Amino acid sequence: MTDLLIALLGGVVGLVGGYMFGVLRTLNERRNERRDAALAEIYKEMVLCYRSLVAWTDDPHPNPDKPNPESDTTVRRYANQQFPKFVRTFYSNAIWLGKGTYDLIEEFVVASRKALNELNDMRADGSLPSGTNPKRLREERLSPPFYKVQRALRDEVEASRDILLSRIVKNWWGQRRTDSGE
């Protein structure tokens, strides 16, 4: 009778353990999907903001008031619309970011704001009051932080894979080894 009871108890423990493992895995996958979607949204808006500045500064004749042939807006207006969209998306999804990535994006926000303010002072002939070349301004001040953020966001997405499950296994294994005195 005790063998049957032990086998039954082992089966119940295995069933409950398997169920809990499955539930935790599903919760982890849902959390990762939400997190990855938030990171992708931040990245998308950041790229649109950056590309609007690239389109403006890479134009051989970067007149900020020249209408874009594909739309009814100017590069100045488009860049000034993209920046707040990016900033809003970043801050509304910042909870999903690690501290290092958050700080890098903040650095890019500040650099973008400064560059955009300087570009908004651009004259119709494409020159800046400071005498800085618009393309050089972008290459020196915006591109380096942009590429740092791009790498950091990719690393964050990769790190989010199975993070909860690995923590559970690591904690269980670490506690078991230290608690038993082995």
Backbone hydrogen bonds, N-H to C=O, Kabsch-Sander energy under -0.5 kcal/mol:
donor,donor_aa,acceptor,acceptor_aa,energy
5,L,1,M,-2.2
6,I,2,T,-2.7
7,A,3,D,-2.4
8,L,4,L,-2.5
9,L,5,L,-2.7
10,G,6,I,-2.6
11,G,7,A,-2.1
12,V,8,L,-2.4
13,V,9,L,-2.7
14,G,10,G,-2.3
15,L,11,G,-2.5
16,V,12,V,-2.9
17,G,13,V,-2.7
18,G,14,G,-2.6
19,Y,15,L,-2.4
20,M,16,V,-2.8
21,F,17,G,-2.6
22,G,18,G,-2.4
23,V,19,Y,-2.7
24,L,20,M,-2.8
25,R,21,F,-2.2
26,T,22,G,-2.4
27,L,23,V,-2.7
28,N,24,L,-2.3
29,E,25,R,-2.3
30,R,26,T,-2.4
31,R,27,L,-2.5
32,N,28,N,-2.6
33,E,29,E,-2.3
34,R,30,R,-2.4
35,R,31,R,-2.6
36,D,32,N,-3.2
37,A,33,E,-2.2
38,A,34,R,-2.2
39,L,35,R,-2.7
40,A,36,D,-2.5
41,E,37,A,-2.1
42,I,38,A,-2.3
43,Y,39,L,-2.5
44,K,40,A,-2.7
45,E,41,E,-2.3
46,M,42,I,-2.3
47,V,43,Y,-2.7
48,L,44,K,-2.4
49,C,45,E,-2.1
50,Y,46,M,-2.8
51,R,47,V,-3.4
52,S,48,L,-1.7
53,L,49,C,-1.5
54,V,50,Y,-2.3
55,A,51,R,-2.9
56,W,52,S,-1.5
57,T,53,L,-2.7
58,D,54,V,-2.7
59,D,55,A,-0.5
63,N,61,H,-2.7
66,K,63,N,-1.5
68,N,73,T,-2.6
71,S,68,N,-1.1
75,V,66,K,-0.8
76,R,64,P,-1.6
78,Y,74,T,-2.7
79,A,75,V,-2.5
80,N,76,R,-2.3
81,Q,77,R,-1.4
82,Q,78,Y,-2.3
83,F,79,A,-2.0
85,K,81,Q,-1.1
86,F,82,Q,-2.5
87,V,83,F,-2.5
88,R,84,P,-2.6
89,T,85,K,-2.3
90,F,86,F,-2.8
91,Y,87,V,-2.6
92,S,88,R,-2.1
93,N,89,T,-1.2
93,N,90,F,-0.6
94,A,90,F,-0.5
96,W,93,N,-1.8
97,L,94,A,-1.8
102,Y,98,G,-2.7
103,D,99,K,-2.6
104,L,100,G,-2.0
105,I,101,T,-2.5
106,E,102,Y,-2.5
107,E,103,D,-2.1
108,F,104,L,-2.0
109,V,105,I,-2.7
110,V,106,E,-2.5
111,A,107,E,-2.4
112,S,108,F,-2.8
113,R,109,V,-2.6
114,K,110,V,-2.5
115,A,111,A,-2.5
116,L,112,S,-3.1
117,N,113,R,-2.5
118,E,114,K,-2.2
119,L,115,A,-3.0
120,N,116,L,-2.4
121,D,117,N,-0.6
121,D,118,E,-0.9
122,M,119,L,-2.1
123,R,127,S,-2.7
126,G,123,R,-2.1
128,L,132,T,-0.5
131,G,128,L,-1.7
137,L,133,N,-2.5
138,R,134,P,-2.0
139,E,135,K,-2.7
140,E,136,R,-2.6
141,R,137,L,-2.4
142,L,137,L,-0.5
142,L,138,R,-1.9
143,S,138,R,-2.4
146,F,142,L,-2.2
147,Y,143,S,-2.5
148,K,144,P,-1.8
149,V,145,P,-2.3
150,Q,146,F,-2.4
151,R,147,Y,-2.1
152,A,148,K,-2.4
153,L,149,V,-2.9
154,R,150,Q,-1.9
155,D,151,R,-2.4
156,E,152,A,-2.3
157,V,153,L,-2.2
158,E,154,R,-2.1
159,A,155,D,-2.4
160,S,156,E,-1.3
161,R,158,E,-1.1
163,I,160,S,-1.2
166,S,162,D,-2.0
167,R,163,I,-1.8
168,I,164,L,-2.3
169,V,165,L,-2.4
170,K,166,S,-2.5
171,N,167,R,-3.0
172,W,168,I,-2.8
173,W,169,V,-2.9
174,G,170,K,-2.8
175,Q,171,N,-2.7
176,R,172,W,-2.4
177,R,173,W,-2.1
178,T,174,G,-2.0
179,D,175,Q,-3.3
180,S,176,R,-1.6
182,E,177,R,-0.9
